[in-house]
């Protein structure tokens, strides 16, 4: 798509990104480096959980817990070596149950931030337990993927989310979330994002696409485009969710986490393009390249 770029406030590439990077501190333990709770993944999409939690760790979080369906415990324990796996009874069907939600809510008292939605089952039956979970969140929240279903189905309003929330929809999710025609989103993404900004009420938006758009809590607008299509790969958004959660757990504000996290996420594609190949990058490559992308100071 062609955009009139002159209207935008600033390019993220020109933002002084070093000033908002997490500080490297000595004499701290894993708990004070940042605690992330993941409510992601499902029987159909276990990789989303794998990518999100490993990205959170690689981006610097000290410890991550992953809430998973108990029937999938063996699989997730093979996938997830460093994170703590917290199995929740699911009646052997791979989907959380309403009557076990209290156990998940208890876990939500522990972290500095919660990442929610990536790879959860899209079955409409899940909307009810998602609604209960999201209404119970009191910590900073990264919302992605299937986590938007309760809003799309009219069961929740964005106003019911914590103010410290980053919403990370791609174009189609954004179209459904804000009831904006998908062609308008594709052809005029900045205009679409701007038209929805009044519904955020100080929450932060990352609209993921060929040109990613960030609207901060004070309605400033940023764009980022790394001039390659390498991030257009399954799981890329799950990795971004983990990065964002990690950065907030390390003390960044939701706005600075959105700016810095999106920048380093995109920078991995530039590193891959320059050092490896112009094609073929997969989501796990993003995770492996994060340390280099974060070495910007």
N, C-alpha and C positions, 0 to 999 in steps of 0.2 A: 504494500500500500504506500501511497505517496502522502506525506504530511506537510503542512505548512509549519515547519519547525521554528520559525521566527517568533511564534506566539508563546512559546514555552518559556518558563521562568529561567531554568538553567539545565544544562546537560549534567548528568551525574558524573561523567568523566572529569568535569572541571571542578567538581566539589572537592574541598580540601579533606579528602577521605582519611588521611593520616590522623588528623586531630580527633576523629571519633572512633578510631580503632580501640579494641580492648587493651587495657594496660597490662603489661607483663609484670606480675608481682611475684616476689619471693616469699618464703616462709608461710605458705598457705597449704591447707590440706584439700583433699578432693571435694569435700562438702562446700568449702568456701570458694572453690573455683566455679561452682555453678551446678545446680540440681535441676534436671529436666525430667518431666513425666510425659511419656508418650502414650497416647490412646490412638493408635494407628494400626493399619493392617487388618487382614481378615483371611479366611480360608482361601478366598479367590485371589487376594492381593497381599500375600505375606511379604513380598519384596518391598512394598511401600514402607512397612515398619522397619525392615532391615536398612533401607536407605536413609530414612529420616533419623533413626537413632544413631547410626554410625556417622552420619554427617554432623550430628550434634556433638558427638565425642571428638571427632577430628577437628571441628571448629573451636574446640577448647573447653567444653563443659567438663566438669570434674567427674560427674556421675549421672547416669541415666537409668531410669526405670521404665520398662515397657510392659504395660498392661495388655495381656493377650488372652484369647479364649483357651480355657484349660484343655480342650480336646486337641488343640494345636501345640501343646507344650513341647512335645518332642521335636517338632519341626522348628519352632522358634528358638529352642535351646541350641539347636545345631547352627542356626543362622546367626544368633546373637551371642557372641562370646563375652565381650566386655560389659554390656548392659546387664542390669538385674531384671530377670523375667518374673512378672507377677501374674500367675494364672488365675483367671476368674471362671467359675462354673458356667458352662454354656449348654448343658444338656446334650453334649456331644454333637452339636450342629454348627459349631464355629461362630455363633452369634451370641452376643451378650444378652442376658435376660433382665427384664425389668426388676424382678425380685432379688437380683444380685447387685443392683446398682449401688447400694449403700457401701459395699466393699470398695468399689471404684472411688466413690466420693470420699471415703476415708483416706485413700491414697493421695487425693488431691490436696491434702493439708501439708504434704511433705515437700513439694518442689518449689523452686523459684519461679517456674514457668511451666505451662502445659502446652504440648503440641497435640492437636486434635484433628482427626478427619481423614488424613491421607490413607487411602486404601481400605477404609471401612466399607462394609457391604452397602450397596446402594438399594437394597430391598426396602420398600416403604415401611415394612414392619419395624425397621430400626429407628425410624423417626422418633418414636415415643421415648425410647431410652436415651437417644441423643439429646432430646429436648430436656430431659431431667438433668442429665450431666451438665449441659451448657448453662442451664439456669443456676446450677450449683457452683460454677466456677467463680472463685474470688481472686485468683492469681492472674498474672499476665497470661495471655492466650494467643497462640498462633493457630488460625483457623484455615483449613484447606480441604479440598476434595469433597468427600461425602459429608463432611461437617457442615456444608451449606444446605443440605437437604431440609432440615427443619425450617429454614427461612424460606426456601423455595416453595415448600408445601404450606406456608402460612401458619406454622405452629409456633414460631418465634419471631421476634423483631430484633433488628440489630441493636436497638436501644437496650435490650436485655443482656447484652454482652458486657463484660468488664470494659472500662474505658481503655485500659492497657491491652487492647486487642489489635493484632495485625491480620487483616483479611487478605488472602493470597489467591484470588480466583484467576483462572485463565479465561479467555474470551467467552467461551460457551457458558461456563459457570457464572461469569459476571452477567451475561445476557439474561440468564434465568433468575439470578439473585435480585437484579434490579429491574427486571421486566423491560429490557431494552432490546430491540430487534438485533439479532446477531449480525446482520449485514451492516447496520449502523456502527456496531462495535468494531467490526473488522475494518471498515473504511474510515472511521473517524474515532479511533480509540481514545485520544485525549479529550475530545468533546464529550464522549460517552462517560469517561471517568469523571470529568468535571461535573457533568449533569447529575451524577450520583453522590457527589461529595457532601451535599447537605444532609444526606441520610446517615452519614458516618458519625456525626456528632462527636468529633475529636478522636475517633479511632483512625487507624492508619490503613491505607489501601495500597496493595501492590497488584496492579493489573498485568498479568504475565502474557507476553506475546512477542512477536518479532521485534517490536520496540516496547520495552517494559516501562510502565508508567507508575510512578509513586506519588501518592498524595498524602502528605503528612498531616498530623493532627491539627496544625494551624493552616491547612489548605494550601501549603506551598506545593508546587508541582515540579517533578524531576523526571527526566527520561534517560534511558540507557540503551544503547545499541552497540554491540561489539562487532557488527559487520560480518558476522558469520551465522550459519544456521545450526551450529553444533549442539546448542542447548535444546533443539527441537527433537527430544528423544524421551521415551517413556521413563518416568521416574525422576526426571530433572526437577520437577516441582516438589517432589517428596524430599529431595536433598535440600532445596531451599528452605523448606519448612524446618528441617533439623538445624540448619545453620542459624536461622532467625531465633529459634528457641535457645540455642547455645549462647548467642550473643546477649540476649536479654538476661539469661541466667548469670552472665558474667558482669552485669551491671549496666549495660547500655539501655538507653531509653528506647521505646518502641520506634520512634522516628529514626534515631541513629542506627538502630539495628536494621531497619528496613533499608536505609541508604547503604550502609557498609556491607550488610549481608548480600544485597542484590549486586553490589559492585564486585565483591570477591567471587560470588557465584558465576557472574558473567566473565570475570577475568580468567577463570579456569579454561573457558572455551578459547580465549585468545592464546593462552599458554599452549594448549593442545594443538591449535591451528599452527602456531609458530614452530613448535618443537617436534610434533609427531605427525600430523596429517591434517588434511582439509576435510576429512570425513571420518565417520566410524566411531566417534566418541559415544560412550554409553554413560549412564548415570553414575555408576560406580567409579568411573574415571574422574568425575567431578570431585568426588570425595578424596581420592588419592592425590589430586592436584591442589587441594585446599591449603596445605602448609605453604606451598610456594606462592599461591595467590595472596595469602595473608602476610607474606614477608614484604611489606611495602614501605617499611620505615628503616 
